[in-house]
Structures are given as structure tokens and as C-alpha cells.
Amino acid sequence: MARIKLTAGRIRDFTADKAQAFLWDSDTPGLAVRATPPGKRNAEGSKAFVFQSKLATAQDVRITIGDVRAWGIDDAREQARTLQKLIDQGKDPRQVVAEEPQKPQHRNPPKLRLYAVK
């Protein structure tokens, strides 16, 4: 598992020739870019930031942070550090997210009014 400093150019040029390939960050332990090759679902393939670590129970946990097109490298590093802090506190980040109350998308969703056109 070689580690290199993630840069925009390295992420752009990184490809997968098998089911999954990982490019691990040397600056933030547990952070990687996961690439998948083109296939039936995605003609271009995909790349996403992921975080991987071990829980206190020695169970491996891998969490997808988000698509590399939507997340910047610094934001992904910050999220990976936040996830690692939860693990260091003895918490499973998956459970923490599941227990958070879901916020409604809109307080007052817009009401649609239909009018007859003459």
C-alpha cells in the first residue's frame, strides 16, 4: 500500500484496470481515492474519496466520503480527520451518522398550484 501526496493531477490521471484501485494519501492516514473502471453502470468509471480505519473492536470500516468532482482534497482530508477522531473516541462513525436527526429539506415546501389554461 504505497502512499503519496494526493494532488488534483494525480487524482485526474489515476485509473483502475480491475474492479477497484486505491491511491492512498501520505498526508492523512486512512484517506484514499477509490477508482472503478468503466462498466455497465458508469461508462466513464468513477472516483471517490474514501476513509478506512479499524474500530476498537479490530473491525475494518470503510466509508465513502464523496465523489472527487464534488469534494476538494482539503475538504476530504478534513472529513477523514473528523472520522478518525470519532474512532479515537471509541465511536463507530457509521452509527454516529445514523443516529443524527434527519433535517427536513425545506421548512415550508413550496406548494404547487395548478391552473386551467383556456
C-alpha positions in Angstrom: 0.0 0.0 0.0 2.2 2.8 -1.3 1.2 6.3 -0.1 1.7 9.5 -2.0 0.6 13.1 -1.5 -2.8 13.4 -3.3 -2.9 16.2 -5.8 -5.5 17.2 -8.4 -3.3 16.0 -11.2 -2.6 12.6 -9.6 -6.3 12.1 -8.9 -7.2 13.1 -12.5 -4.6 10.7 -14.0 -5.4 7.8 -11.7 -7.3 4.9 -13.3 -8.5 1.4 -12.4 -7.8 -1.6 -14.5 -9.6 -4.0 -12.2 -12.7 -3.9 -10.0 -11.2 -1.3 -7.6 -7.9 0.5 -7.3 -6.8 2.7 -4.4 -4.5 5.7 -4.2 -3.6 6.3 -0.6 -2.8 9.8 0.8 0.5 10.3 2.6 -0.7 13.4 4.4 -3.9 12.0 6.0 -3.8 8.4 7.3 -6.8 6.4 6.1 -7.7 8.7 3.2 -7.7 7.3 -0.3 -9.1 7.8 -3.7 -11.0 4.7 -4.9 -11.3 4.3 -8.7 -13.5 1.9 -10.6 -13.2 1.1 -14.3 -15.8 1.9 -16.9 -18.7 -0.5 -16.9 -22.4 -1.1 -17.4 -23.5 1.4 -14.7 -20.9 4.1 -15.4 -19.4 4.4 -18.9 -16.6 6.7 -17.6 -15.8 4.8 -14.4 -15.8 6.6 -11.1 -13.5 8.1 -8.4 -14.4 8.8 -4.9 -12.7 9.8 -1.7 -12.9 7.0 0.9 -11.7 6.7 4.5 -10.6 3.4 6.0 -9.6 2.5 9.6 -10.0 0.0 12.3 -12.6 0.3 15.1 -11.7 -0.5 18.7 -13.2 -4.0 18.0 -10.5 -4.5 15.3 -13.2 -4.4 12.7 -12.3 -2.7 9.5 -14.5 0.1 8.4 -14.5 1.9 5.0 -16.6 4.9 4.5 -17.2 6.8 1.2 -16.7 10.5 1.7 -17.8 11.6 -1.7 -17.1 11.9 -5.4 -13.8 13.6 -6.3 -15.7 16.0 -8.6 -17.8 17.3 -5.6 -15.2 17.2 -2.9 -11.9 19.1 -2.8 -8.8 17.4 -1.5 -8.6 19.6 1.6 -12.2 19.1 2.4 -11.8 15.3 2.1 -8.7 15.4 4.4 -10.7 17.4 7.0 -13.6 14.9 6.8 -11.1 12.0 7.2 -9.6 13.6 10.2 -13.1 14.1 11.7 -13.9 10.4 11.1 -10.6 9.4 12.7 -11.4 11.5 15.8 -14.7 9.7 16.2 -12.9 6.3 16.0 -10.2 7.5 18.5 -13.1 8.4 20.9 -14.3 4.8 20.6 -17.3 5.6 18.3 -18.3 4.0 15.1 -18.8 6.8 12.6 -21.5 4.9 10.8 -23.6 4.7 13.9 -23.0 8.4 14.7 -24.3 9.4 11.3 -27.2 7.0 11.5 -28.2 8.5 15.0 -28.1 12.1 13.8 -31.6 13.5 13.4 -32.5 13.9 9.8 -33.1 17.6 8.9 -36.0 18.4 6.7 -35.0 19.6 3.2 -37.5 22.5 3.4 -39.2 24.0 6.3 -42.1 25.1 4.2 -42.0 23.2 0.9 -43.4 25.2 -2.0 -47.0 24.5 -2.8 -47.9 23.8 -6.4 -50.9 25.4 -7.8 -52.4 24.1 -11.0 -54.4 26.5 -13.2 -56.5 25.6 -16.2 -55.4 27.2 -19.4 -58.2 28.4 -21.7 
